[in-house]
Structure formats: C-alpha cells, structure tokens
C-alpha cells in the first residue's frame, strides 16, 4: 500500500515544468502541503493570495465545486476533487448508492472538462461511517463502478487519526484527521488533514511538529484549511518562508505570534447552574413548607403521598416551582452532555442529518432549546396522564405534587455533570450520571402513578396498568423504535463516533 501511495504522489506531483514569475517550478514527489477550500467559507482567496500560495511552495489544492475558481487563474495548481457527500451513514450509502454514483460521475466530468490535465485525485466521502464493518464491502462495489470511467486515485476523508494507513483498499489512500487531542509522536500517516484549534499558538506548534515528523517519510501530504492558512499569512507573512523551505526539503523554525493575555470566556453551563441553585436556596430560605415537604417526600414518603391525596396539603406552588426549575435543568443537561460528548464534527453530523431540529453552527444552543421543549412536553403530558386516569384526584395540583418532588434529585446529578465537565473527567462518568438523570426523570412518573393508585378503592390494578405499565411499554417501544430506525439511529451513532 505504501508503494501505491508513493506512486500516486509521484504521478500527481510530476507535471511538465511550468514558469511562474520567471522561476521554473516543478512538482517532484516529496513532502507536500495542500490547501482545502470550502465553498461555504466566508473568505474567498484573491488572485494575489493564490500567487502567494505558489510562492510558498504549495501547488496542490482540494475543492468540490468546479466553478469555484471560475474568476481566478489556477493553471499552476494540481487539483484534488473534493466531495459534497458528507457524513454518510451505511443505510444511506447502501440505499442511495446509485444516486451517489451518478452525482460523483457528473462532478468528475465537470472537473474533467475544465481541468483535464490538472486532476490529481477524487475524494469520495467526507467523514463517512467508516467505523462500520460494512463500509469496506459497500466501497468495493461503489469504486468498481466508478473505476470504469474515473482514471484517478480515489480516497476519502476519515475522522479517525489512524496510526498507519494499514489496509485502506479499495481506496488508494485515506486522508486521516489530526486534531488538537492527537499527540504527535511518530508520524506514519502519509496523508493528513490538519484541523487547527482556536488557540493559534497551539495550532502552529502542532503544525510544526507535523512538518518535522513528515520528514521521516519519503512522501507525504498535509492538508490545511485554506481560510486558516490565509488568516495566518496575513498576520505572520514570515510563514510563507517556512512553507517554501519545507517544500524544498528544508526546515526552519516557525515564527510564533506574541502571546496576549485573554480574559477567559464565561462558562454558560456554570452560570446557568448557579442561577438554578440560587433559586433553590431562595425556596429553602423563604418558603417554610419547602423543607418540610422535601423531607417528607424522601424520609416519610407514604405519609407524603397520603397527605397529598387526602388534600391536607393544598399548597402546590413549591412543587410547581420545582417543575419549572427542572425544565431549565433538562435544558442544561442537554447542553452540557452534548458539548462534552460530541466533537465539532459530531455536531455537524447531527445538524446535517436533522436539519429541522438543529441549526448548523449553533448545535449546543439548539439542543438547549430542544431540551426545554422536550421537558415541557414531557412534564405536561405526565401530569395530565396521572390526573386523568386517577378518579380520586379532584385537583391537578395533586398530580403536580406527586410528580415534581422526585425530580429534585436531578438538581444534584446535573450539578455533578457540570462539575465533571468543567474538570474534563473521563466521559465514562458523564455517561453514568446521564443515565441516572434519565432514570430519575422516568421513575418520577412511575412513582407518582403508584402513589396516586394507592388512594383508589376500586380498579387500582387497572390504574397502575394504564399509567406505570403503559408508560414503561411506551418508553421501551420508543427505545426500540430509535434503535431499529436507521435514519435516526445511524446518524446519532456516527455523531458519537466522530472526533
């Protein structure tokens, strides 16, 4: 496989000599840098930017729209054809393969008509579900059809950081993903997509290590996002000298920007958690019945349930406030869990596959709002459900009282989730606490329905079946439906797996 990649690099980077600014440029195989252009980016390079790119020794570019550079001259560049097939799940790949074949061939023909002598490779997927065992088999069928017409090396962009290329057939190579969490030790990947972090200094330090490690290989390509590349060149023009020397086989030290002291960003989750606890403390101080009711619910539960059903406790305002705070807590849980578990690419997978639920680029906020909606719907439905099926209840406040107080346990659980996320603990503990959070939420309904059924003199078993029993069946059915519906399950699974 390494021999194939070396041949690919040699072939793609060996054009006939061209002349640029009076200097003969050649594209011998070696350690190369490529730029990846996103047609959705707000920054479009000027002709001067492109000329400066060539001066920096970079003559390999990746883009997906054949008309993207229609107003620019890119005769001295070699082209990796990008893809619009992003975040493809196995169910979608299998059921829509014919459509993928048609669209890919159409794109290839468009590029062939414009840049026939400049094409160096064709990228088929961006962050597909290559975690699935069936990906390789489906790819073999896919590539077999494409290869009848496409005479280019075929590759895809993986979200994995593979220690080596291994067996990537039927693809010629894989553009592996390198992000801030990856420690650069010994580089074995020959083609790497460099994902810069928000901290420019840390990004430059990691890129320098990548360039140094790439010299251990005879041939390599490091792909850099173009918008970040041009932004850094504008701030640090000396980087052009670094890249041009690298292209010629020389390494010189990186110029690093001056470090400026920055005010740390406010943690939204922590601020929201503080608001919730301030309101709970206010209840504790200024509402005398709050403490008594809380103690009764957890330490003398049968008395609490009997007291509620016999209308001896007619003040349900505290329970209603607990319910409102829990709605806010659910939204906080959605926000915190998602930001800890999903990567930037994972969020992109969610918004790409569920565009009606999540706004691209604002996924955490979208999940926060979604949490509010889900919590309101769940709580309203649960309270009405308990009230309507229990003939001994004469006030809906009784259902609120029985249902709401058990949810208070989640205030502690979500506090631990926020603290653990702030400390960057092992995600295993986030999963455990999240499972407890959901169990408390679901069991609050079941406990309330049983408490209400105890006051019935007739049809007690029927009431439990129509509340506790039906509720349990619906939850199990919902879980099975999600697992057995690939249009829902596979995008969520992919979002969890993407780095």
C-alpha positions in Angstrom: 0.0 0.0 0.0 2.9 2.4 0.8 4.3 1.7 -2.7 0.9 2.6 -4.2 0.8 5.9 -2.3 4.3 6.8 -3.3 3.4 6.1 -7.0 0.3 8.3 -6.5 2.3 11.1 -5.1 4.9 10.8 -7.8 2.3 10.8 -10.5 0.2 13.6 -9.2 3.1 15.9 -8.5 5.1 15.4 -11.7 3.7 17.8 -14.3 5.7 19.2 -17.1 7.8 22.2 -16.0 5.9 25.5 -15.9 7.1 29.0 -15.4 6.0 31.3 -12.6 7.4 34.8 -12.1 10.5 33.9 -14.1 11.3 30.9 -12.0 10.9 27.3 -13.1 8.7 25.4 -10.9 8.5 21.6 -10.7 6.3 19.3 -8.7 8.6 16.4 -7.8 7.3 13.9 -5.3 8.2 14.6 -1.7 6.7 16.1 1.4 3.9 18.4 0.3 1.3 20.8 1.7 -2.1 21.1 0.2 -4.9 23.6 0.8 -8.5 22.6 1.3 -11.1 25.1 0.1 -14.7 25.1 1.5 -17.1 26.8 -0.8 -19.2 27.7 2.2 -16.4 29.6 3.8 -16.9 33.4 4.1 -13.3 34.0 2.8 -12.6 33.7 -0.9 -9.0 34.0 -1.9 -7.8 36.8 -4.2 -5.6 36.2 -7.2 -2.8 37.6 -5.1 -3.5 35.1 -2.4 -3.2 32.3 -4.9 0.1 33.7 -6.3 1.5 33.9 -2.7 0.4 30.3 -2.2 2.6 29.2 -5.1 5.5 31.2 -3.8 5.0 29.3 -0.5 5.7 26.1 -2.5 2.1 24.9 -2.3 0.6 23.8 -5.7 -1.9 21.2 -4.6 -5.5 22.3 -3.7 -8.7 20.5 -2.8 -12.2 21.9 -3.6 -15.6 20.5 -4.5 -17.3 22.9 -6.9 -15.8 23.0 -10.4 -16.9 26.6 -10.8 -15.4 27.8 -7.5 -12.3 29.3 -9.2 -14.0 30.4 -12.3 -12.9 34.0 -11.7 -9.4 33.0 -10.7 -6.4 31.6 -12.5 -5.2 28.2 -11.1 -3.3 26.9 -14.1 -0.2 26.2 -11.9 -2.1 24.2 -9.3 -2.9 20.5 -9.2 -6.4 19.6 -8.0 -7.8 17.1 -5.6 -11.6 16.9 -6.4 -13.5 17.4 -3.2 -16.9 16.0 -2.3 -20.3 17.1 -1.3 -21.1 13.6 0.2 -20.6 14.4 3.8 -21.3 12.3 6.9 -22.8 9.4 5.0 -24.3 6.6 7.1 -24.2 3.0 6.0 -28.0 2.9 5.5 -27.9 6.0 3.3 -24.8 4.6 1.4 -26.5 1.3 0.7 -29.9 2.6 -0.3 -28.7 5.6 -2.3 -25.6 4.2 -4.0 -26.9 4.7 -7.5 -27.6 8.4 -6.7 -24.0 8.7 -5.3 -22.6 7.1 -8.4 -24.5 9.5 -10.7 -23.6 12.6 -8.8 -19.9 11.7 -8.4 -19.5 10.9 -12.1 -21.3 14.1 -13.0 -18.9 16.1 -10.8 -15.9 14.2 -12.2 -17.0 15.0 -15.8 -17.4 18.7 -14.9 -13.9 18.9 -13.5 -12.5 16.9 -16.4 -14.0 19.4 -18.9 -12.3 22.3 -17.1 -9.1 20.9 -15.6 -8.4 17.7 -17.5 -4.6 17.8 -17.2 -4.6 19.1 -13.6 -6.6 16.4 -11.7 -4.6 14.5 -9.1 -7.3 12.6 -7.1 -11.0 12.2 -6.4 -12.3 12.4 -2.9 -15.5 10.3 -2.5 -16.6 10.9 1.1 -16.1 13.4 4.0 -16.3 11.8 7.4 -18.4 8.7 6.4 -19.3 6.0 8.9 -16.1 4.0 8.3 -16.5 2.7 11.8 -19.0 0.2 10.3 -17.7 -3.2 9.1 -19.9 -2.9 6.0 -18.2 0.3 4.8 -15.4 -1.6 3.1 -17.7 -4.0 1.3 -20.0 -1.3 0.1 -17.0 0.8 -1.0 -15.7 -2.0 -3.2 -18.9 -2.2 -5.1 -19.0 1.6 -5.4 -15.5 2.0 -6.6 -15.7 -0.9 -9.0 -18.4 1.0 -10.9 -16.7 4.4 -10.7 -13.4 3.0 -11.9 -14.9 2.1 -15.2 -14.8 5.8 -16.1 -12.7 7.6 -13.4 -8.9 7.2 -14.0 -7.8 8.9 -10.8 -6.7 7.8 -7.4 -9.8 7.5 -5.2 -9.7 8.5 -1.5 -11.9 9.7 1.4 -11.6 11.9 4.5 -11.8 9.9 7.7 -12.5 11.4 11.1 -10.1 8.9 12.6 -6.5 9.5 13.4 -5.0 6.2 12.2 -1.6 5.2 13.5 -0.8 4.0 10.0 -2.7 3.7 6.7 -3.0 -0.1 7.0 -5.2 -1.8 4.5 -7.3 1.0 3.1 -8.2 -0.8 -0.1 -10.2 -0.3 -2.3 -9.2 3.3 -1.8 -5.8 4.4 -2.9 -5.3 6.2 0.4 -7.2 7.8 3.3 -6.9 11.5 4.4 -6.7 11.0 8.1 -7.8 13.6 10.6 -5.4 15.2 13.1 -6.9 17.5 15.8 -5.6 19.1 19.0 -6.2 16.0 21.1 -3.7 14.0 19.0 -0.2 13.8 20.3 2.4 13.9 17.6 4.9 11.1 18.2 6.0 9.2 15.1 4.0 10.0 12.0 3.0 7.0 9.9 0.1 8.6 8.1 1.1 9.7 4.6 -1.9 12.0 4.0 -3.2 14.0 6.9 -5.9 16.6 7.3 -4.7 19.2 9.8 -7.5 20.6 12.0 -6.3 23.8 13.8 -7.6 24.6 17.2 -8.9 28.1 18.3 -5.6 28.8 20.0 -3.3 29.9 17.1 -0.1 29.4 19.1 -1.0 25.8 20.0 -2.1 25.2 16.4 1.2 26.4 15.0 3.2 24.4 17.5 1.3 21.3 16.5 1.7 22.0 12.8 5.4 22.5 13.2 5.7 19.1 14.9 3.7 17.5 12.0 6.0 19.0 9.4 9.1 17.8 11.3 7.6 14.3 11.6 6.7 14.2 8.0 10.3 14.3 7.0 10.6 10.8 8.4 8.6 9.8 5.3 9.7 9.9 1.7 6.3 11.2 0.6 3.5 12.9 2.4 0.7 15.4 2.1 -0.5 17.6 4.9 -3.8 19.2 4.0 -4.6 22.6 5.7 -7.9 24.5 5.7 -7.4 27.5 3.4 -9.2 30.1 5.4 -6.9 29.4 8.5 -3.9 29.4 6.2 -4.6 32.8 4.7 -5.5 34.3 8.0 -2.2 33.2 9.5 -0.3 34.5 6.4 -1.9 37.9 6.8 -0.9 38.1 10.5 2.5 36.3 10.0 3.9 36.8 6.5 7.1 35.1 7.5 5.2 31.8 7.5 5.5 31.8 3.7 9.2 31.4 4.0 8.7 28.4 6.4 6.4 26.6 3.9 8.5 27.3 0.8 11.6 25.9 2.6 9.6 22.9 3.6 8.6 22.3 0.0 12.3 22.3 -0.9 13.2 19.8 1.8 14.4 22.3 4.4 13.1 23.0 7.9 13.4 26.4 9.5 11.9 27.4 12.9 8.3 28.7 13.0 7.7 32.3 13.8 5.3 32.3 16.7 2.8 35.2 17.4 3.1 37.2 20.5 1.0 35.8 23.3 -1.7 38.1 24.5 -3.4 37.8 27.8 -7.0 36.9 27.2 -10.0 37.1 29.6 -11.4 33.5 29.9 -14.8 33.0 28.4 -17.7 32.7 30.8 -18.9 29.1 31.2 -22.6 29.2 30.2 -23.3 25.9 32.0 -21.8 27.1 35.2 -23.6 30.4 35.1 -26.9 28.7 34.5 -26.3 26.2 37.2 -25.6 29.0 39.7 -28.9 30.6 38.8 -30.8 27.3 39.4 -29.1 26.9 42.8 -29.7 30.5 43.8 -33.4 30.0 43.2 -33.4 26.7 45.2 -31.7 28.4 48.1 -34.3 31.1 48.0 -37.0 28.5 48.2 -35.2 26.9 51.1 -35.0 30.2 53.0 -38.2 32.0 52.2 -40.6 29.1 51.8 -41.1 27.4 55.1 -43.1 24.5 53.7 -40.4 23.7 51.1 -38.0 22.0 53.6 -40.8 20.1 55.4 -42.2 18.7 52.1 -38.8 17.8 50.8 -38.0 15.8 54.0 -41.4 14.1 53.9 -41.0 13.0 50.3 -37.7 11.3 50.8 -37.8 10.3 54.5 -41.5 9.6 55.1 -42.8 9.0 51.6 -46.0 7.1 52.4 -47.1 10.0 54.7 -46.3 12.5 51.9 -48.4 10.6 49.4 -51.4 10.1 51.8 -51.2 13.8 52.8 -51.3 14.8 49.2 -54.2 12.5 48.1 -56.3 13.5 51.2 -55.9 17.2 50.4 -54.3 18.0 53.7 -51.5 19.8 51.7 -53.2 22.3 49.4 -50.2 24.5 48.6 -48.7 23.2 45.4 -46.8 26.3 44.4 -43.4 24.9 45.6 -43.9 21.8 43.5 -44.8 23.9 40.5 -41.6 25.9 41.0 -39.6 22.7 41.3 -41.2 21.7 37.9 -40.1 24.9 36.3 -36.6 24.6 37.6 -36.4 21.0 36.3 -37.4 22.2 32.9 -34.4 24.5 33.0 -32.3 21.7 34.4 -33.2 19.4 31.5 -32.1 22.1 29.0 -28.9 22.5 30.9 -28.4 18.7 30.8 -28.9 18.6 27.0 -26.4 21.5 26.6 -23.7 20.1 28.9 -23.9 16.5 27.8 -23.7 17.4 24.1 -20.8 19.7 24.5 -18.8 17.0 26.4 -19.7 14.0 24.2 -19.9 15.4 20.7 -17.0 16.9 18.8 -17.3 19.7 16.3 -17.7 17.1 13.6 -20.2 15.2 15.7 -22.3 18.3 16.0 -22.0 18.8 12.2 -23.3 15.2 11.7 -26.3 16.0 13.9 -27.3 19.2 12.2 -26.6 17.7 8.7 -28.9 14.7 9.3 -31.5 16.5 11.5 -31.7 20.0 9.9 -35.3 20.6 11.2 -34.1 20.1 14.8 -30.7 21.7 14.9 -29.2 24.8 13.4 -25.9 24.3 11.8 -23.1 26.1 13.7 -25.4 26.6 16.7 -25.9 23.0 17.7 -25.4 23.4 21.5 -27.9 26.2 21.7 -30.3 24.2 19.5 -30.0 21.3 21.9 -30.6 23.6 24.8 -33.9 24.9 23.2 -34.8 21.3 22.3 -34.3 20.3 25.9 -36.7 23.0 27.0 -39.3 21.8 24.5 -38.9 18.1 25.4 -39.1 18.9 29.2 -42.2 21.0 28.9 -44.0 18.4 26.7 -42.9 15.5 29.0 -43.9 17.2 32.2 -47.3 18.5 30.9 -48.1 15.1 29.4 -47.1 13.2 32.6 -49.2 15.4 34.9 -52.3 15.2 32.7 -51.8 11.5 32.3 -51.6 10.9 36.1 -54.6 13.2 36.8 -57.0 11.9 34.1 -56.6 8.2 35.0 -57.0 8.7 38.7 -60.6 9.2 39.8 -59.7 10.0 43.4 -57.9 13.2 42.3 -60.1 16.3 42.4 -57.3 18.8 41.8 -54.5 18.7 39.2 -52.2 20.1 41.8 -52.2 16.7 43.5 -50.6 15.2 40.3 -48.1 18.0 40.2 -47.2 17.4 43.9 -46.7 13.7 43.5 -44.7 14.0 40.3 -42.5 17.1 40.8 -40.7 16.4 44.1 -38.9 13.3 42.9 -37.3 15.3 40.1 -35.4 17.4 42.7 -32.7 14.6 42.8 -31.7 15.7 39.3 -30.5 19.0 40.6 -27.7 17.2 42.3 -27.0 14.9 39.4 -26.8 17.7 36.8 -24.6 19.7 39.2 -22.1 16.8 39.2 -22.3 16.6 35.4 -21.4 20.3 35.0 -18.6 20.0 37.6 -17.2 16.9 35.9 -17.4 18.5 32.5 -15.5 21.6 33.9 -12.8 19.3 35.2 -12.6 17.3 31.9 -13.0 14.0 33.7 -13.3 10.6 31.9 -16.5 10.7 29.7 -17.5 7.4 31.3 -18.7 9.3 34.4 -20.7 11.7 32.3 -22.4 8.7 30.7 -23.1 7.1 34.2 -24.5 10.4 35.6 -26.6 11.0 32.4 -28.1 7.5 32.7 -29.0 8.3 36.4 -30.5 11.6 35.3 -32.8 9.9 32.8 -33.8 7.1 35.3 -34.8 9.7 37.9 -36.8 11.5 35.3 -38.7 8.4 34.1 -39.1 7.0 37.6 -40.7 10.2 38.9 -43.7 9.4 36.8 -43.9 5.8 37.8 -43.6 6.5 41.5 -46.2 9.3 41.3 -48.6 7.0 39.4 -48.2 4.2 42.1 -48.7 6.8 44.9 -51.9 8.0 43.3 -53.2 4.5 42.7 -52.9 3.6 46.4 -55.7 6.0 47.2 -58.1 4.2 44.9 -60.6 1.8 46.4 -61.6 0.3 43.0 -59.7 -0.6 39.9 -56.3 0.1 41.4 -54.6 -2.5 39.3 -56.2 -1.1 36.1 -54.9 2.4 37.0 -51.4 1.1 37.5 -51.5 -0.7 34.2 -52.8 2.4 32.4 -50.1 4.6 34.0 -47.0 2.8 35.2 -47.5 -0.2 32.8 -48.3 1.8 29.7 -45.6 4.3 30.4 -43.0 1.6 30.7 -44.2 0.0 27.4 -44.1 3.3 25.6 -40.5 4.0 26.8 -39.3 0.6 25.8 -41.1 0.9 22.5 -39.5 4.3 21.8 -36.0 3.0 22.5 -36.6 0.0 20.2 -38.0 2.3 17.5 -34.9 4.5 17.7 -32.6 1.6 17.5 -34.5 -0.1 14.7 -34.8 3.0 12.6 -31.5 3.5 10.7 -32.5 7.0 9.5 -32.4 8.1 13.2 -30.0 5.6 14.9 -27.1 5.7 12.4 -26.7 9.5 12.3 -26.7 9.6 16.1 -24.2 6.7 16.3 -22.0 8.4 13.8 -22.1 11.7 15.7 -20.9 9.9 18.9 -18.0 8.3 17.0 -16.7 11.3 15.1 -13.7 13.0 16.6 
